[in-house]
Amino acid sequence: MNRDLEWDGCANVRDLGGLPAAGGRRTRWGAVVRSDTPDRLTPAGWQAAAAHGVRTILDLRTPGEHRAGPGHRPPEMTVVQVPLDHPDDPNRGAYGGTPLYLRPFMERWPDRCARALRAIAQAPPGGVLVHCVAGRDRTGLVTLLLLALAGVPQRDILADYELSAARLRPLYARLGQPDDGLRVERRLAQAGTTTAEVIRALLDGLDAEEYLRSGGLTASELTALRERLTVVDEGRGQDAGVVVAVEDRGGAAR
């Protein structure tokens, strides 16, 4: 199955399923999807999201950021607003919109990271769509923590993070805006580093479970996240895996 999803109106959408995880498990198809803002989805795009099994939308944006009305969002989808940024974060201006903000933010606000993952753990049956505006930085941080908690290898977490740069280029072009990835590259070059180096350094030595516990997640919430996000890898072939993906979608039978 292809992790990249084509939902008309969005550019940076992918399923977190199909990745190797700890303990002989793999990430579950349809359980969690990451994206740029779904405000731009057309009716066909919303239909594709519903068909994929999305039932909860986790909105990480800050109050005051652009918000469209419910539009064509299917009535069975529930929006949960958990703003990730803190208004008093001193690092947002210096590092905002680049991977450089990840470590300072995590060190300062573990409770805010834990709140976002708690919303995923407590979501009702069905898939969870996690988004901010571009689906790159805030969504990338939540995704990184989810995958690290599941025991996904560092190379796969990094590869997922880096995908956003390529997926967003057509969106900026369509909106008539400069490619923000070029700004990010310049800022990283000024700091003498790269996205890959920043993410690897962050993941080296990261104990995602202990970090999220420090932010307030309970043992039962951590277990719920792992159970939602992963499934035992029974070593089936490609065709059988597609059948399993449909049965496992969203972490619960529908």
C-alpha positions in Angstrom: 0.0 0.0 0.0 1.1 3.6 -0.7 1.5 5.7 2.4 1.1 8.9 0.2 -2.6 9.7 -0.1 -4.2 11.8 -2.8 -6.9 13.8 -1.3 -8.1 16.6 -3.6 -7.2 19.9 -2.1 -4.4 18.7 0.2 -0.8 18.2 -0.7 1.0 16.7 2.2 -1.1 13.7 3.3 0.2 10.3 4.3 -0.8 7.3 6.3 1.6 6.2 9.1 0.9 2.6 8.4 3.2 -0.1 7.2 6.4 0.8 9.1 8.4 -1.7 11.2 7.9 -1.3 14.9 9.3 -2.7 18.1 8.4 -6.2 19.4 7.7 -7.8 16.1 4.9 -5.3 15.3 4.3 -2.9 12.4 2.4 0.4 12.3 -1.3 -0.1 11.5 -2.8 1.2 8.3 -5.5 3.8 8.7 -4.9 4.4 12.4 -3.2 7.8 12.1 -2.9 10.0 9.0 -0.9 13.3 8.9 -1.7 16.2 6.7 -1.6 19.9 5.9 -4.7 21.8 6.8 -7.9 20.0 5.5 -9.6 23.4 5.1 -8.6 23.2 1.4 -10.2 19.8 0.8 -12.8 19.7 -2.0 -15.9 17.5 -1.6 -14.0 14.7 -3.3 -11.1 15.2 -0.9 -13.4 14.9 2.1 -15.0 11.8 0.6 -11.6 10.3 0.2 -10.7 11.0 3.9 -14.0 9.5 5.0 -13.4 6.4 2.8 -10.0 6.0 4.4 -11.6 5.7 7.8 -11.0 9.1 9.3 -13.4 9.8 12.2 -11.4 12.2 14.4 -9.5 15.3 13.3 -6.8 16.5 15.7 -6.2 20.2 14.9 -2.8 21.5 16.3 -3.3 25.1 15.2 -3.3 28.1 17.5 -6.5 30.1 18.0 -6.4 33.0 15.6 -4.8 31.0 12.7 -6.8 30.8 9.5 -9.9 28.6 10.0 -12.4 27.8 7.3 -15.9 26.8 8.2 -16.9 23.1 8.4 -17.7 23.3 4.6 -18.0 19.8 3.2 -16.6 18.0 6.2 -18.7 14.8 6.8 -20.9 14.9 9.9 -19.4 11.7 11.3 -16.0 13.4 11.7 -15.2 15.1 15.1 -12.7 17.9 15.4 -10.6 18.0 18.6 -8.6 21.2 19.0 -5.3 20.8 20.9 -3.1 23.8 20.1 0.5 22.7 20.3 2.4 26.0 20.3 2.7 28.0 23.5 2.1 31.8 23.2 5.1 32.4 25.5 7.6 30.1 23.7 10.7 32.3 23.2 12.1 29.9 20.6 9.3 30.3 18.1 10.6 33.5 16.5 14.2 32.2 16.3 13.6 28.7 15.1 9.9 28.6 14.1 9.2 26.8 10.9 12.4 24.8 11.0 13.5 21.5 12.6 15.7 23.6 15.0 12.6 24.4 17.1 11.9 20.8 17.9 14.4 20.1 20.7 13.9 23.5 22.6 10.1 23.0 22.3 10.2 19.4 23.6 12.4 20.4 26.5 10.2 23.3 27.5 6.7 21.9 26.9 6.5 18.2 27.4 2.9 18.6 28.7 1.8 20.1 25.5 3.2 17.3 23.5 1.6 14.8 25.8 -1.8 16.5 25.5 -1.7 16.0 21.7 -0.9 12.3 22.0 -3.5 11.9 24.7 -6.1 13.1 22.2 -5.1 10.3 19.9 -5.1 7.7 22.6 -8.6 8.8 23.7 -10.2 9.2 20.2 -13.2 6.9 19.5 -12.8 4.0 17.0 -11.8 5.1 13.5 -8.8 6.8 12.0 -7.3 10.0 13.4 -6.1 12.8 11.1 -3.4 15.0 12.7 -2.7 18.4 11.1 -1.5 21.9 11.6 -1.2 24.4 8.6 1.5 22.9 6.4 1.6 19.5 8.1 5.3 19.8 8.5 6.6 21.1 11.9 3.9 20.7 14.6 2.4 17.7 12.8 6.0 16.4 12.3 6.7 16.7 16.0 3.6 14.7 17.0 4.3 12.1 14.4 8.0 11.8 15.5 6.9 11.1 19.1 4.2 8.6 18.0 6.6 6.7 15.8 9.4 6.8 18.4 7.0 5.4 21.0 6.1 2.6 18.7 9.7 1.7 18.3 9.9 2.6 14.6 13.6 2.7 13.4 15.3 6.1 13.3 15.8 5.9 9.6 12.1 5.5 8.9 11.1 8.4 11.3 13.6 10.6 9.5 12.4 9.6 6.1 8.8 10.4 7.1 9.8 13.8 8.4 11.7 14.7 5.2 8.9 13.8 2.9 7.0 17.0 3.7 9.5 19.2 1.9 8.9 17.5 -1.4 5.1 17.2 -0.9 4.7 20.9 -0.1 6.5 22.3 -3.2 3.4 21.9 -5.5 1.2 23.5 -2.9 3.3 26.6 -2.6 3.4 26.8 -6.4 -0.4 26.5 -6.6 -0.8 29.2 -4.0 1.7 31.5 -5.8 4.0 31.5 -2.7 7.7 31.0 -2.5 8.8 27.5 -1.6 9.2 27.7 2.2 11.6 24.7 2.0 14.2 27.0 0.6 13.9 29.3 3.6 14.3 26.3 5.9 17.4 25.1 4.1 19.0 28.6 4.4 18.2 28.8 8.1 19.7 25.3 8.7 22.8 26.2 6.6 23.3 29.3 8.8 23.3 27.0 11.8 25.7 24.7 10.1 23.4 21.7 10.1 20.8 19.8 8.0 17.4 18.4 8.7 18.8 14.9 8.8 21.4 15.9 11.4 18.9 17.7 13.6 16.4 14.8 13.6 19.0 12.1 14.2 20.5 14.1 17.1 17.0 14.5 18.5 16.2 10.8 18.2 19.6 9.7 19.6 18.9 8.8 23.2 15.2 9.8 23.1 13.1 7.6 25.4 9.7 8.5 24.0 7.9 6.7 26.8 9.7 8.4 29.6 9.4 11.7 27.9 5.6 11.4 27.5 5.3 10.2 31.1 7.1 13.4 32.2 4.4 15.3 30.3 1.6 13.6 32.1 0.6 10.5 30.1 -0.4 7.5 32.1 0.7 3.9 31.6 -2.8 3.1 30.3 -2.7 6.0 27.8 0.8 4.9 26.5 -0.6 1.3 26.1 -3.6 2.7 24.2 -1.4 4.6 21.9 0.8 1.6 21.1 -2.3 -0.6 20.6 -3.9 2.0 18.3 -0.8 2.6 16.2 0.6 -0.9 15.9 -0.4 -4.5 15.2 1.5 -7.8 15.3 3.3 -8.4 12.1 2.4 -11.9 11.1 4.8 -11.9 8.2 2.1 -12.2 5.5 2.7 -11.3 1.9 1.9 -8.1 0.2 -1.6 -9.2 -0.9 -2.5 -10.5 2.5 -1.3 -7.3 4.1 -3.8 -5.3 2.2 -6.6 -7.4 3.6 -5.2 -7.0 7.1 -4.9 -3.2 6.5 -8.7 -3.0 5.9 -9.5 -5.1 9.0 -7.1 -3.1 11.2 -8.0 0.4 10.0 -8.4 2.9 12.8 -7.3 0.5 15.5 -10.8 -0.9 16.0 -13.5 -2.8 14.0 -16.0 -0.7 12.3 
